[in-house]
Amino acid sequence: MAGGNCKLTKEIEIGHVFRSNAPYTTYVSSLVYNKIFMCKTIFPDDLTDKLIGYLPQNSNFKKAMEMIEQNADEIKESKEYYQSIFTSSIYDYCSRFNINLP
């Protein structure tokens, strides 16, 4: 969505799909936080709400939402940054590659 450029955000915690066990501790709440963070920064609010609604509403979700609230300023700044570099919307991208959105 950034016109062919790859832009990274800082401090993203991820897991490796080819490892059965990571050599470091990864908390599920951090992985849920990353999903919510990315939704809130790169997608429109209506789509974000739908996607977040699919996440299990458990203790990991609650912890992730607490982190989201604590980082509201960073999320707002990141959303503004992404909006400034995107050359098309998620809807344009999905239409181009025939991806169905909820």
C-alpha positions in Angstrom: 0.0 0.0 0.0 3.1 2.2 0.2 3.6 2.2 -3.6 6.0 -0.7 -3.7 8.1 0.4 -0.7 8.6 -1.7 2.4 8.2 0.4 5.5 8.9 -1.1 9.0 7.5 0.0 12.3 9.8 -0.2 15.4 9.7 -2.8 18.1 7.4 -5.4 16.6 7.5 -8.7 18.4 7.0 -11.7 16.1 7.3 -15.4 16.1 9.0 -17.5 13.4 6.7 -19.8 11.5 9.4 -22.5 10.9 10.4 -22.9 14.6 8.5 -25.1 17.0 10.0 -23.3 19.9 11.4 -19.8 20.0 14.8 -19.2 21.7 13.2 -16.2 23.5 10.0 -15.6 25.4 7.1 -14.4 23.4 3.9 -13.6 25.2 0.6 -14.2 23.5 -0.6 -10.8 24.6 2.3 -9.2 22.7 1.3 -11.1 19.5 -2.3 -10.0 20.0 -1.1 -6.4 20.6 0.8 -6.5 17.3 -2.3 -7.5 15.4 -4.4 -4.8 17.0 -1.6 -2.2 16.6 -1.3 -3.0 12.9 -5.1 -2.9 12.4 -5.3 0.5 14.2 -2.4 2.0 12.2 -3.0 0.7 8.6 -6.7 0.1 8.3 -9.7 2.4 8.3 -11.6 2.4 11.6 -14.6 0.4 10.3 -12.4 -2.4 9.1 -10.3 -2.3 12.2 -13.4 -2.7 14.4 -14.5 -5.7 12.4 -11.1 -7.4 12.5 -10.5 -6.8 16.2 -14.0 -8.3 16.8 -12.7 -11.6 15.4 -10.1 -11.9 18.2 -10.9 -14.0 21.2 -12.0 -11.8 24.1 -9.8 -13.4 26.7 -7.1 -12.3 29.2 -4.5 -11.9 26.4 -6.9 -9.7 24.5 -7.5 -7.6 27.6 -3.8 -7.2 28.3 -3.2 -6.3 24.7 -6.0 -3.7 24.8 -4.4 -2.2 28.0 -1.1 -1.9 26.0 -3.0 -0.3 23.1 -4.5 2.3 25.5 -1.1 3.0 27.0 0.4 3.6 23.5 -2.5 5.6 22.0 -0.2 8.5 21.1 2.3 6.2 19.3 -0.6 4.5 17.4 -2.0 7.9 16.4 1.5 9.0 15.2 2.0 5.7 13.3 -1.4 5.9 11.6 -0.7 9.5 10.5 2.7 8.3 9.1 1.2 5.4 7.2 -1.5 7.6 5.8 1.1 10.0 4.5 3.0 7.2 2.6 0.2 5.1 1.3 -0.5 5.6 -2.4 -3.6 3.4 -2.2 -6.1 2.1 0.3 -6.5 -1.4 1.7 -9.7 -1.6 -0.3 -7.8 -0.8 -3.5 -5.1 -3.3 -2.7 -7.6 -6.1 -1.9 -9.5 -5.3 -5.1 -6.4 -5.4 -7.2 -5.3 -8.8 -5.8 -8.9 -10.3 -5.5 -8.7 -10.5 -1.7 -12.1 -10.6 0.1 -12.4 -8.4 3.2 -15.0 -9.1 6.0 
